[in-house]
Amino acid sequence: MSDETPQKPGRKPKIPHRRGGSLVADGFAICWSICWHRGIRLVCRWIFRALGLGIIISILVVVFLRFVNPHLTPYFMAERMRLGAVDRDWTPIEGFSKHMPRAMVAAEDANFCTHFGFDLNAIKAALSDDSRLRGGSTISQQVAKNVFLWQGRTWVRKGIEVWFTMLIELFWPKQRIVEVYLNIAETGEGVFGAAAAGRHYFRVEPDKLTLNQAARIAAILPSPKKHSAARPANITRRRARQIASGAETIAADGRATCFETG
């Protein structure tokens, strides 16, 4: 006889039964999770690549424009399309009388030579006084806006403006910044630049502009389409006198040395 005792047949363990729909849902969820994470990584990778490429291109463009004049800017082209023709004569800073760059700087950014693109005191004053026409923008910021960007007031545009302002201050000498500003600033309806303004309003060449004429051109910059340097209103006359005084002040106290041609 065998010593082995026969075992009683036991019950088979119950295997949890899952419906086909539940299995499909779980499979879909797993696939979705995998695809979602892969998609996020792919999107992030392309975003970082685009940002890196944008940074490199912006640096190259700013360095390029240190040596090549930006004749075609977004706003200039928009006005030319709107009006059909515009007046601008690109003039090197040496082609202006000493009064014109001084007047522009005195009017727009008297501390231009002492800051790195941003005048914090002017920004604070602009934020506390809504009646100011020009806000706290420095000449460097205005060059960044007018050369590289579109017109408008959005946080995105302002952020890009800050980036280009830093690049301009880093790669351009102060004299180059003033030179570009003198040539791209809108100085009348269809008139761009101080040289074209001198011929348009006073029929004089840029190297013959007097202090009073230069101050009048600078005085209309907040609203060049509404005001005339040749036939100034009382408010423009008062502002021109203040600018003329400021131009002499920055020349006397050394705040014009960074852009003077000698």
PANUGU-493822 format. One record per residue: residue number from 1; residue in three letters; x, y, z negated of N, C-alpha, C in turn. Coordinates in steps of 0.001 Angstrom, whole numbers. Each point is the difference from the previous one (the first is absolute). Layout:
<rs>
> NUM | ALA | X | Y | Z | X | Y | Z | X | Y | Z;
...
</rs>
This chain:
<rs>
> 1 | MET | 842 | -1199 | 0 | -842 | 1199 | 0 | 867 | 1234 | 0;
> 2 | SER | -461 | 999 | 606 | 754 | 1257 | 33 | -219 | 769 | -1276;
> 3 | ASP | 1120 | 588 | -469 | -90 | 806 | -1226 | -614 | 1361 | 257;
> 4 | GLU | -109 | 409 | 1256 | -506 | 1340 | 295 | -1496 | 52 | -185;
> 5 | THR | -410 | 1021 | -687 | -1423 | 216 | -260 | -562 | 855 | 1104;
> 6 | PRO | -1001 | -449 | 651 | -557 | 805 | 1105 | -550 | 1321 | -516;
> 7 | GLN | 353 | 1058 | 708 | -466 | 1334 | -391 | -1376 | 265 | 574;
> 8 | LYS | -758 | 688 | -796 | -1338 | 371 | 446 | 103 | 1132 | 1015;
> 9 | PRO | -722 | -184 | 1020 | 32 | 1088 | 1005 | -515 | 1309 | -598;
> 10 | GLY | 865 | 1069 | 72 | -422 | 1297 | -564 | -663 | 867 | 1043;
> 11 | ARG | -560 | 1062 | -459 | -643 | 936 | 921 | 1051 | 819 | 740;
> 12 | LYS | -258 | 229 | 1246 | 911 | 821 | 796 | -80 | 1459 | -450;
> 13 | PRO | 1167 | 664 | -89 | -36 | 1419 | -425 | -772 | 848 | 1016;
> 14 | LYS | -724 | 926 | -534 | -808 | 852 | 863 | 883 | 1060 | 669;
> 15 | ILE | -95 | 72 | 1269 | 730 | 1031 | 759 | -955 | 1140 | 270;
> 16 | PRO | 402 | 1196 | -454 | -929 | 1124 | 194 | -280 | 207 | 1484;
> 17 | HIS | -1223 | 71 | 298 | -420 | 157 | 1387 | -212 | 1487 | 307;
> 18 | ARG | 707 | 505 | 1002 | -122 | 1409 | 379 | -681 | 64 | 1346;
> 19 | ARG | -865 | 916 | 81 | -726 | 181 | 1249 | 918 | 554 | 1082;
> 20 | GLY | -329 | -324 | 1225 | 821 | 459 | 1113 | 91 | 1508 | 84;
> 21 | GLY | -1096 | 710 | -294 | 2 | 1460 | 55 | 973 | 603 | -987;
> 22 | SER | 111 | -595 | -1199 | 925 | 518 | -1007 | 1442 | -171 | 436;
> 23 | LEU | 302 | -1128 | 600 | 1356 | -220 | 483 | 376 | 991 | 1093;
> 24 | VAL | -936 | 251 | 877 | 251 | 975 | 1075 | 233 | 1396 | -577;
> 25 | ALA | -813 | 352 | -1016 | 150 | 1327 | -618 | 1352 | 141 | -679;
> 26 | ASP | 425 | -1073 | -703 | 1304 | 57 | -657 | 1122 | 110 | 1028;
> 27 | GLY | -126 | -765 | 1064 | 1010 | 72 | 1045 | 68 | 1373 | 638;
> 28 | PHE | -1155 | 572 | 228 | -53 | 1352 | 585 | 630 | 1027 | -943;
> 29 | ALA | -290 | -149 | -1301 | 555 | 935 | -980 | 1513 | -77 | -39;
> 30 | ILE | 529 | -1242 | 62 | 1454 | -166 | -17 | 623 | 613 | 1254;
> 31 | CYS | -600 | -291 | 1143 | 516 | 565 | 1261 | -72 | 1525 | -6;
> 32 | TRP | -1098 | 519 | -508 | -159 | 1462 | -63 | 1055 | 636 | -898;
> 33 | SER | 256 | -655 | -1147 | 999 | 530 | -922 | 1377 | 24 | 646;
> 34 | ILE | 326 | -1119 | 700 | 1308 | -62 | 659 | 104 | 1064 | 1086;
> 35 | CYS | -1024 | 89 | 828 | 14 | 985 | 1092 | 19 | 1418 | -530;
> 36 | TRP | -740 | 247 | -1100 | -62 | 1342 | -576 | 1375 | 452 | -471;
> 37 | HIS | 672 | -899 | -736 | 1321 | 374 | -504 | 1007 | 155 | 1128;
> 38 | ARG | -79 | -872 | 989 | 896 | 156 | 1150 | -304 | 1276 | 764;
> 39 | GLY | -1291 | 329 | 143 | -384 | 1229 | 694 | 478 | 1238 | -727;
> 40 | ILE | -121 | -21 | -1337 | 462 | 1146 | -789 | 1501 | 193 | 166;
> 41 | ARG | 720 | -1122 | -74 | 1448 | 107 | 165 | 360 | 523 | 1385;
> 42 | LEU | -731 | -467 | 1017 | 274 | 456 | 1358 | -296 | 1491 | 162;
> 43 | VAL | -1135 | 436 | -545 | -361 | 1422 | 77 | 1022 | 854 | -734;
> 44 | CYS | 393 | -425 | -1211 | 991 | 754 | -766 | 1328 | 75 | 742;
> 45 | ARG | 363 | -1128 | 630 | 1256 | -27 | 747 | -27 | 1002 | 1143;
> 46 | TRP | -1116 | 68 | 725 | -107 | 939 | 1118 | -74 | 1439 | -482;
> 47 | ILE | -643 | 217 | -1150 | -61 | 1355 | -552 | 1398 | 492 | -357;
> 48 | PHE | 773 | -851 | -669 | 1359 | 396 | -379 | 878 | 207 | 1232;
> 49 | ARG | -193 | -823 | 1012 | 766 | 187 | 1233 | -349 | 1316 | 673;
> 50 | ALA | -1312 | 310 | 37 | -436 | 1261 | 616 | 541 | 1204 | -773;
> 51 | LEU | -37 | -87 | -1333 | 533 | 1096 | -810 | 1494 | 165 | 222;
> 52 | GLY | 712 | -1102 | 24 | 1434 | 71 | 235 | 331 | 596 | 1359;
> 53 | LEU | -752 | -433 | 1018 | 213 | 537 | 1341 | -331 | 1487 | 45;
> 54 | GLY | -1096 | 393 | -682 | -370 | 1411 | -35 | 1057 | 851 | -672;
> 55 | ILE | 582 | -509 | -1072 | 1052 | 739 | -706 | 1216 | 185 | 903;
> 56 | ILE | 399 | -1072 | 671 | 1171 | 78 | 875 | -248 | 975 | 1158;
> 57 | ILE | -1173 | -107 | 629 | -309 | 882 | 1137 | -59 | 1460 | -453;
> 58 | SER | -631 | 273 | -1139 | -118 | 1382 | -479 | 1374 | 595 | -286;
> 59 | ILE | 896 | -788 | -564 | 1351 | 498 | -270 | 721 | 311 | 1306;
> 60 | LEU | -113 | -900 | 966 | 669 | 215 | 1286 | -541 | 1244 | 710;
> 61 | VAL | -1321 | 195 | -59 | -606 | 1160 | 659 | 459 | 1297 | -664;
> 62 | VAL | 35 | 15 | -1315 | 426 | 1213 | -708 | 1467 | 316 | 314;
> 63 | VAL | 847 | -1010 | 6 | 1407 | 218 | 342 | 123 | 491 | 1438;
> 64 | PHE | -778 | -579 | 907 | 24 | 411 | 1411 | -387 | 1467 | 149;
> 65 | LEU | -1033 | 422 | -720 | -485 | 1378 | 128 | 870 | 1012 | -734;
> 66 | ARG | 978 | -470 | -706 | 979 | 947 | -541 | 793 | 650 | 1134;
> 67 | PHE | 162 | -738 | 1089 | 823 | 475 | 1111 | -817 | 346 | 1247;
> 68 | VAL | -1232 | -520 | 88 | -851 | 243 | 1169 | -1237 | 771 | -447;
> 69 | ASN | -316 | 1068 | 703 | -1125 | 845 | -397 | -1341 | -688 | 235;
> 70 | PRO | -884 | 26 | -978 | -1334 | -621 | 158 | -959 | 913 | 769;
> 71 | HIS | 129 | 3 | 1291 | -816 | 902 | 819 | -1483 | -368 | -38;
> 72 | LEU | -302 | -1290 | -53 | -1393 | -447 | 24 | -380 | -549 | -1367;
> 73 | THR | -855 | 723 | -683 | -507 | -436 | -1299 | -1500 | -276 | 130;
> 74 | PRO | -571 | -797 | -905 | -1428 | -341 | 124 | -914 | 1213 | 111;
> 75 | TYR | 190 | 996 | -869 | -890 | 1162 | 29 | 246 | 850 | 1246;
> 76 | PHE | 1253 | 127 | 392 | 332 | 765 | 1204 | -689 | -609 | 1222;
> 77 | MET | 68 | -1327 | 132 | -632 | -661 | 1135 | -1528 | 117 | -53;
> 78 | ALA | -555 | -70 | -1213 | -1453 | 132 | -139 | -465 | 1392 | 430;
> 79 | GLU | 744 | 1026 | -390 | -350 | 1369 | 391 | 192 | 228 | 1495;
> 80 | ARG | 1019 | -610 | 568 | 211 | 149 | 1446 | -1128 | -666 | 784;
> 81 | MET | -470 | -1138 | -488 | -1139 | -647 | 651 | -1268 | 832 | -161;
> 82 | ARG | -153 | 635 | -1158 | -1209 | 796 | -255 | -2 | 1292 | 804;
> 83 | LEU | 1158 | 675 | 56 | 73 | 1317 | 623 | 453 | -53 | 1457;
> 84 | GLY | 638 | -1079 | 377 | 509 | -94 | 1358 | 1445 | 420 | 131;
> 85 | ALA | 412 | 977 | -804 | 1392 | 470 | 20 | 295 | 682 | -1329;
> 86 | VAL | 1232 | -125 | -451 | 431 | 659 | -1228 | 1345 | 658 | 255;
> 87 | ASP | 338 | 932 | -873 | 1231 | 774 | 165 | 978 | -367 | -1100;
> 88 | ARG | 1162 | -517 | 404 | 1070 | -257 | -953 | 1329 | 9 | 722;
> 89 | ASP | 987 | 667 | -578 | 1348 | 45 | 549 | 961 | -467 | -1090;
> 90 | TRP | 483 | -1235 | 142 | 879 | -537 | -1041 | 1278 | 824 | -68;
> 91 | THR | 306 | 483 | -1191 | 1135 | 887 | -203 | 833 | -494 | -1166;
> 92 | PRO | 1304 | -174 | 170 | 841 | -403 | -1132 | -5 | 1087 | -1074;
> 93 | ILE | 299 | -371 | -1212 | -78 | 965 | -1092 | 963 | 1158 | 212;
> 94 | GLU | 1093 | -260 | 712 | 952 | 1083 | 281 | -586 | 1032 | 952;
> 95 | GLY | -1088 | -357 | 710 | -611 | 929 | 950 | -980 | 970 | -627;
> 96 | PHE | -248 | -146 | -1312 | -896 | 908 | -706 | 793 | 1069 | -745;
> 97 | SER | -627 | 1132 | -179 | 598 | 985 | -892 | -12 | -576 | -1413;
> 98 | LYS | 857 | 500 | -866 | 95 | -540 | -1364 | -1304 | 177 | -768;
> 99 | HIS | -847 | 943 | 445 | -1229 | 294 | -735 | -1050 | -1101 | 144;
> 100 | MET | -20 | -683 | 1156 | -1082 | -952 | 242 | 56 | -1217 | -918;
> 101 | PRO | 1122 | -712 | -90 | 25 | -1127 | -940 | -167 | 427 | -1445;
> 102 | ARG | 539 | 1154 | -352 | -166 | 481 | -1373 | -1468 | 275 | -310;
> 103 | ALA | -688 | 622 | 952 | -1416 | 321 | -219 | -831 | -1271 | -112;
> 104 | MET | 275 | -969 | 857 | -746 | -1262 | -48 | 194 | -696 | -1342;
> 105 | VAL | 1234 | -79 | -441 | 285 | -674 | -1267 | -593 | 772 | -1168;
> 106 | ALA | 126 | 1320 | 21 | -565 | 814 | -1074 | -1509 | -153 | -75;
> 107 | ALA | -634 | -145 | 1147 | -1459 | -112 | 32 | -489 | -1376 | -417;
> 108 | GLU | 698 | -1038 | 441 | -502 | -1359 | -156 | 630 | -781 | -1141;
> 109 | ASP | 1263 | 292 | -300 | 718 | -883 | -931 | 1255 | 712 | -498;
> 110 | ALA | -179 | 954 | -900 | 1125 | 832 | -426 | 1107 | -799 | -684;
> 111 | ASN | -345 | -1132 | -588 | 1000 | -832 | -679 | 502 | -1129 | 889;
> 112 | PHE | -107 | 170 | 1288 | 355 | -1043 | 963 | 1411 | -539 | -219;
> 113 | CYS | 931 | 870 | -295 | 1398 | -417 | -141 | 288 | -691 | -1325;
> 114 | THR | -933 | 29 | -926 | 272 | -516 | -1339 | -722 | -1308 | -318;
> 115 | HIS | -822 | -512 | 908 | -718 | -1243 | -287 | 280 | -1040 | 1071;
> 116 | PHE | -439 | -1220 | -259 | 218 | -1117 | 916 | -1312 | -375 | 690;
> 117 | GLY | -657 | 1009 | 566 | -1202 | -257 | 775 | -1302 | 258 | -717;
> 118 | PHE | 34 | 41 | -1343 | -1228 | 181 | -773 | 242 | 1054 | -1080;
> 119 | ASP | -814 | 1047 | 26 | 83 | 1056 | -1005 | -1055 | -288 | -1063;
> 120 | LEU | 408 | -610 | -1089 | -955 | -437 | -1025 | -749 | 1173 | -614;
> 121 | ASN | 677 | 1120 | -171 | -676 | 1172 | -582 | -1082 | 529 | 937;
> 122 | ALA | 283 | 4 | 1299 | -1001 | 461 | 963 | -1177 | -968 | 75;
> 123 | ILE | 286 | -1292 | -118 | -1075 | -986 | 19 | -915 | 170 | -1204;
> 124 | LYS | 584 | 218 | -1170 | -805 | 214 | -1203 | -847 | 1262 | 132;
> 125 | ALA | 604 | 1072 | 543 | -743 | 1249 | 169 | -1146 | -170 | 986;
> 126 | ALA | 239 | -788 | 1077 | -1048 | -222 | 996 | -1151 | -806 | -583;
> 127 | LEU | 320 | -982 | -836 | -1042 | -827 | -608 | -865 | 793 | -968;
> 128 | SER | 591 | 1030 | -612 | -744 | 798 | -974 | -701 | 1195 | 624;
> 129 | ASP | 241 | 249 | 1300 | -587 | 1162 | 666 | -549 | -429 | 1350;
> 130 | ASP | -1295 | -242 | 83 | -627 | -467 | 1242 | -34 | 1062 | 1091;
> 131 | SER | 258 | 1253 | -366 | -91 | 1075 | 990 | 1252 | 134 | 846;
> 132 | ARG | 1058 | -723 | -345 | 1231 | 120 | 767 | -183 | -618 | 1377;
> 133 | LEU | 503 | 702 | 1010 | -225 | -423 | 1366 | 914 | -1139 | 426;
> 134 | ARG | 1247 | 37 | -423 | 975 | -943 | 522 | 265 | -1170 | -927;
> 135 | GLY | -615 | 9 | -1184 | 207 | -1113 | -903 | 1428 | -47 | -497;
> 136 | GLY | 457 | -1198 | -366 | 1346 | -139 | -527 | 960 | -609 | 995;
> 137 | SER | -325 | -8 | 1284 | 854 | -633 | 1006 | 1246 | 825 | 261;
> 138 | THR | 1136 | -673 | 6 | 1256 | 647 | 339 | 174 | 14 | 1518;
> 139 | ILE | 1034 | 691 | 460 | 287 | 3 | 1430 | 322 | -1413 | 480;
> 140 | SER | 728 | -753 | -812 | 322 | -1381 | 377 | -1266 | -833 | 155;
> 141 | GLN | -954 | 162 | -889 | -1263 | -734 | 108 | -771 | 405 | 1244;
> 142 | GLN | 4 | 1287 | 305 | -718 | 457 | 1186 | 654 | -498 | 1286;
> 143 | VAL | 1333 | -79 | 2 | 691 | -572 | 1154 | -361 | -1471 | 151;
> 144 | ALA | 5 | -746 | -1109 | -361 | -1421 | 39 | -1414 | -178 | 543;
> 145 | LYS | -919 | 825 | -472 | -1395 | -108 | 434 | -153 | 333 | 1475;
> 146 | ASN | 604 | 1092 | 442 | -225 | 468 | 1365 | 786 | -775 | 1047;
> 147 | VAL | 1149 | -553 | -363 | 811 | -732 | 969 | -466 | -1446 | 139;
> 148 | PHE | -356 | -636 | -1113 | -227 | -1442 | 22 | -1453 | -428 | -179;
> 149 | LEU | -845 | 853 | -547 | -1307 | -479 | -439 | -1149 | 747 | 656;
> 150 | TRP | -1172 | -515 | -246 | -1227 | 598 | 497 | -522 | 1019 | -1017;
> 151 | GLN | -911 | 858 | 450 | -605 | 982 | -881 | -1079 | -671 | -848;
> 152 | GLY | -146 | 441 | -1207 | -1012 | -574 | -876 | 474 | -10 | -1434;
> 153 | ARG | -931 | -274 | -888 | 311 | -33 | -1426 | -499 | -1308 | -602;
> 154 | THR | 803 | -1018 | 135 | -305 | -1289 | -601 | 1198 | -441 | -825;
> 155 | TRP | -258 | -875 | -957 | 1084 | -473 | -852 | 1001 | -828 | 801;
> 156 | VAL | -473 | -723 | 1003 | 905 | -790 | 829 | 964 | 914 | 743;
> 157 | ARG | -551 | 1033 | 655 | 868 | 931 | 725 | 956 | 718 | -941;
> 158 | LYS | -485 | 366 | -1177 | 849 | 688 | -962 | 1135 | -896 | -472;
> 159 | GLY | -303 | -1280 | -197 | 1052 | -929 | -408 | 1071 | -156 | 1064;
> 160 | ILE | -421 | -103 | 1269 | 971 | -103 | 1092 | 788 | 1297 | 119;
> 161 | GLU | -655 | 1124 | -240 | 680 | 1296 | 39 | 1113 | 57 | -1045;
> 162 | VAL | -254 | -511 | -1179 | 1023 | -34 | -1051 | 1203 | -818 | 461;
> 163 | TRP | -258 | -1146 | 624 | 1081 | -857 | 487 | 846 | 727 | 1041;
> 164 | PHE | -644 | 628 | 992 | 757 | 703 | 1035 | 709 | 1226 | -564;
> 165 | THR | -587 | 646 | -997 | 675 | 1137 | -629 | 1311 | -427 | -635;
> 166 | MET | -17 | -1127 | -691 | 1225 | -502 | -620 | 1045 | -346 | 1060;
> 167 | LEU | -443 | -607 | 1106 | 942 | -343 | 1064 | 596 | 1246 | 636;
> 168 | ILE | -833 | 1007 | 231 | 491 | 1247 | 597 | 1045 | 644 | -902;
> 169 | GLU | -293 | 75 | -1270 | 945 | 616 | -937 | 1280 | -819 | -112;
> 170 | LEU | -111 | -1302 | 203 | 1169 | -865 | -118 | 901 | 74 | 1226;
> 171 | PHE | -612 | 68 | 1190 | 781 | -114 | 1233 | 197 | 1316 | 751;
> 172 | TRP | -787 | 1020 | -292 | 150 | 1272 | 690 | 630 | 1030 | -935;
> 173 | PRO | 886 | 830 | 516 | 452 | 1141 | -801 | -1115 | 1030 | -119;
> 174 | LYS | 102 | 829 | -1010 | -1042 | 1004 | -235 | -176 | 921 | 1212;
> 175 | GLN | 1091 | 330 | 638 | -87 | 891 | 1157 | -825 | -624 | 1121;
> 176 | ARG | 145 | -1312 | 185 | -769 | -686 | 1043 | -1489 | 1 | -340;
> 177 | ILE | -326 | -170 | -1264 | -1410 | 12 | -407 | -636 | 1352 | 323;
> 178 | VAL | 700 | 1072 | -326 | -532 | 1343 | 284 | -94 | 224 | 1504;
> 179 | GLU | 985 | -451 | 744 | -13 | 173 | 1450 | -1218 | -681 | 622;
> 180 | VAL | -269 | -1233 | -413 | -1162 | -708 | 540 | -1285 | 711 | -401;
> 181 | TYR | -69 | 448 | -1247 | -1214 | 688 | -451 | -242 | 1281 | 796;
> 182 | LEU | 1059 | 746 | 283 | -136 | 1232 | 776 | -573 | -261 | 1392;
> 183 | ASN | 182 | -1207 | 509 | -425 | -304 | 1357 | -1311 | -768 | 97;
> 184 | ILE | -461 | -606 | -1094 | -1232 | -785 | 83 | -1171 | 655 | -713;
> 185 | ALA | 256 | 1010 | -817 | -1087 | 645 | -732 | -979 | 663 | 967;
> 186 | GLU | -1281 | -189 | -245 | -1016 | 650 | 826 | -83 | 1463 | -404;
> 187 | THR | 184 | 892 | 963 | 41 | 1428 | -287 | -1089 | 777 | 721;
> 188 | GLY | -957 | -687 | 568 | -1111 | 654 | 681 | -788 | -1015 | 797;
> 189 | GLU | -1070 | 443 | 625 | -806 | -870 | 845 | 808 | -404 | 1223;
> 190 | GLY | 445 | -1259 | 31 | 812 | -474 | 1104 | 1430 | 492 | -36;
> 191 | VAL | 442 | 504 | -1132 | 1370 | 509 | -145 | 704 | -809 | -1090;
> 192 | PHE | 1156 | -545 | 341 | 770 | -798 | -952 | 1418 | 528 | -85;
> 193 | GLY | 458 | 159 | -1221 | 1372 | 430 | -222 | 135 | 1499 | -152;
> 194 | ALA | 1052 | 389 | -730 | 229 | 1418 | -258 | 496 | 746 | 1232;
> 195 | ALA | 735 | -683 | 871 | 491 | 667 | 1216 | -1164 | 379 | 912;
> 196 | ALA | -916 | -945 | 207 | -1178 | 298 | 825 | -867 | 1066 | -655;
> 197 | ALA | -55 | -6 | -1327 | -788 | 1007 | -713 | 589 | 1391 | 196;
> 198 | GLY | 1317 | 110 | -49 | 639 | 1300 | 203 | -296 | 576 | 1368;
> 199 | ARG | 41 | -851 | 1010 | -309 | 464 | 1356 | -1490 | 290 | 159;
> 200 | HIS | -831 | -830 | -650 | -1446 | 141 | 145 | -516 | 1261 | -680;
> 201 | TYR | 455 | 259 | -1203 | -530 | 1122 | -782 | 760 | 1314 | 210;
> 202 | PHE | 1328 | -79 | 172 | 810 | 1235 | 22 | 811 | 170 | 1279;
> 203 | ARG | -37 | -1000 | 874 | 748 | 47 | 1258 | 1494 | 229 | -230;
> 204 | VAL | 532 | -699 | -994 | 1432 | 90 | -288 | 582 | -1417 | -56;
> 205 | GLU | 1275 | -110 | 282 | 691 | -1275 | -74 | 236 | -375 | -1461;
> 206 | PRO | 125 | -1296 | -290 | 125 | -429 | -1402 | 1195 | 586 | -740;
> 207 | ASP | 1084 | 300 | 717 | 1176 | 560 | -677 | -149 | 1494 | -262;
> 208 | LYS | -1098 | 598 | 479 | -222 | 1434 | -205 | -1118 | 278 | -1012;
> 209 | LEU | -552 | -1034 | -601 | -1094 | 200 | -956 | 483 | 770 | -1223;
> 210 | THR | -766 | 1015 | -366 | 328 | 777 | -1191 | -563 | -694 | -1233;
> 211 | LEU | 365 | 510 | -1161 | -509 | -571 | -1246 | -1514 | 139 | -69;
> 212 | ASN | -530 | 1140 | 401 | -1447 | 218 | -45 | -734 | -948 | 959;
> 213 | GLN | 529 | -165 | 1203 | -631 | -893 | 970 | 55 | -1457 | -479;
> 214 | ALA | 1146 | -404 | -522 | 140 | -1360 | -505 | -956 | -248 | -1164;
> 215 | ALA | -133 | 979 | -869 | -894 | -138 | -1152 | -1458 | -87 | 448;
> 216 | ARG | -365 | 738 | 1027 | -1378 | -77 | 509 | -299 | -1366 | 606;
> 217 | ILE | 964 | -553 | 726 | -196 | -1339 | 568 | -169 | -1016 | -1125;
> 218 | ALA | 843 | 86 | -1007 | -93 | -926 | -1132 | -1301 | 203 | -775;
> 219 | ALA | -504 | 1222 | -20 | -1194 | 312 | -789 | -1263 | -642 | 555;
> 220 | ILE | -24 | -295 | 1297 | -1225 | -560 | 591 | -22 | -1530 | -35;
> 221 | LEU | 1053 | -625 | -510 | 83 | -1456 | 37 | -1141 | -725 | -708;
> 222 | PRO | -543 | 500 | -1086 | -1119 | -752 | -583 | -1167 | -193 | 962;
> 223 | SER | -262 | 997 | 846 | -1113 | -89 | 956 | 392 | 711 | 1293;
> 224 | PRO | 905 | -581 | 774 | 506 | 698 | 1193 | -1043 | 217 | 1090;
> 225 | LYS | -1078 | -779 | -20 | -1039 | 181 | 1010 | -967 | 1113 | -359;
> 226 | LYS | 13 | 408 | -1250 | -929 | 1030 | -462 | 655 | 1372 | -136;
> 227 | HIS | 1314 | 25 | -116 | 700 | 1264 | -242 | 986 | 294 | 1118;
> 228 | SER | 331 | 1268 | 130 | 933 | 444 | 1036 | 1168 | 740 | -640;
> 229 | ALA | 1207 | -333 | 454 | 1172 | 711 | -495 | 131 | 1372 | 653;
> 230 | ALA | -552 | 157 | 1209 | 87 | 1281 | 703 | -1033 | 988 | -518;
> 231 | ARG | -1171 | -505 | -355 | -1073 | 862 | -532 | -421 | -543 | -1363;
> 232 | PRO | 851 | 147 | -992 | -254 | -635 | -1290 | -1107 | 690 | -791;
> 233 | ALA | -803 | -804 | -674 | -978 | 545 | -933 | 722 | 440 | -1262;
> 234 | ASN | -723 | 672 | -875 | 627 | 523 | -1213 | 628 | -1114 | -845;
> 235 | ILE | -698 | -1135 | -91 | 536 | -1096 | -801 | 1294 | -539 | 610;
> 236 | THR | 78 | -11 | 1337 | 1216 | -454 | 668 | 1124 | 993 | -203;
> 237 | ARG | -321 | 1290 | 16 | 1026 | 1015 | -249 | 578 | -128 | -1404;
> 238 | ARG | -885 | -193 | -970 | 477 | -139 | -1389 | 876 | -1238 | -145;
> 239 | ARG | -450 | -1088 | 593 | 793 | -1227 | -92 | 1336 | 164 | 726;
> 240 | ALA | 17 | 692 | 1123 | 1247 | 215 | 742 | 990 | 813 | -835;
> 241 | ARG | -505 | 1000 | -730 | 898 | 787 | -860 | 601 | -873 | -1103;
> 242 | GLN | -814 | -873 | -566 | 499 | -905 | -1037 | 1041 | -964 | 572;
> 243 | ILE | -255 | -486 | 1202 | 938 | -925 | 628 | 1318 | 694 | 327;
> 244 | ALA | -70 | 1222 | 521 | 1216 | 750 | 315 | 843 | 204 | -1253;
> 245 | SER | -673 | 332 | -1096 | 721 | 161 | -1268 | 599 | -1324 | -456;
> 246 | GLY | -767 | -1081 | 153 | 498 | -1315 | -385 | 1175 | -447 | 852;
> 247 | ALA | -25 | 334 | 1293 | 1104 | -354 | 889 | 1298 | 673 | -436;
> 248 | GLU | -100 | 1257 | -377 | 1187 | 701 | -486 | 467 | -562 | -1335;
> 249 | THR | -950 | -443 | -820 | 351 | -550 | -1306 | 759 | -1307 | 128;
> 250 | ILE | -504 | -938 | 832 | 688 | -1290 | 113 | 1359 | 150 | 684;
> 251 | ALA | 148 | 1036 | 834 | 1301 | 254 | 605 | 984 | 530 | -1034;
> 252 | ALA | -526 | 789 | -945 | 868 | 606 | -1013 | 387 | -989 | -1105;
> 253 | ASP | -920 | -870 | -381 | 300 | -892 | -1133 | 550 | -1362 | 422;
> 254 | GLY | 250 | -190 | 1298 | 647 | -1223 | 454 | -939 | -1117 | 406;
> 255 | ARG | -1300 | 213 | -51 | -934 | -1061 | 360 | -195 | -153 | 1508;
> 256 | ALA | 804 | 735 | 775 | -69 | -150 | 1454 | 1294 | -615 | 554;
> 257 | THR | 939 | -288 | -872 | 1306 | -452 | 482 | -41 | -1372 | 662;
> 258 | CYS | -949 | -855 | -392 | -16 | -1367 | 529 | -409 | -65 | 1467;
> 259 | PHE | -643 | 1057 | 516 | -422 | -39 | 1404 | 575 | 1154 | 824;
> 260 | GLU | 755 | 878 | -616 | 595 | 1114 | 744 | 1079 | -533 | 933;
> 261 | THR | 105 | 596 | 1175 | 956 | -449 | 1009 | 1351 | 679 | -138;
> 262 | GLY | 133 | 935 | -906 | 1262 | 640 | -231 | 200 | 1289 | 778;
</rs>
